[in-house]
């Protein structure tokens, strides 16, 4: 509580005919206010729910019972990104064969987004089943995590219907290292 205490130490000399008043000092006890602040702080810390980190939902496919249950992917629907060390990004259309041509790309939104959007239109129009694009993302062990996240972000932005991260094949790794 606030209290006024007197020191009794003021001088009583007259200055030009007026007596000087006695000086009083004030002392404010801050203990109750500090107690209240800590009670409020404790209450809000315990009553507040902390936000959980947001993570991307990953859906795992069912394991096929035999090789006949694995669906065949038409080459018109396939797009593969190869992520390598030193921020290297290559891609190719279709399935891997002797005639596969690797193309260079970068991690800018304009590059990845344009590649995916153009191929989505192509896959929708020219595939036999008209189901849309399937993007395969394959990374080497030297690839940066940030680069893979950038590609996944672009998949979400472009609303690519199907995309997956897969193991890189030895032939693809050789092609990536050679380019």
NORVEN-V996558 format. One line per field, one symbol per residue. ss: DSSP state (a for helix, b for strand, c for the rest). A space follows every 10 residues. Layout:
ss=???
//
This chain:
ss=cbbbbbcccc cccbbccbbc cccbbbbbcc aaaaaaaaaa aaaaaaaccc cccccccccc ccccccaaac ccccaaabbb bbbcccccbb bbbccccccc ccbbbcccaa aaaaaaaaaa aaaaaacccc cccbbbbbbc ccccaaaaaa aaaaaaaacc cbbbbbbcca aaaaaaaac
//
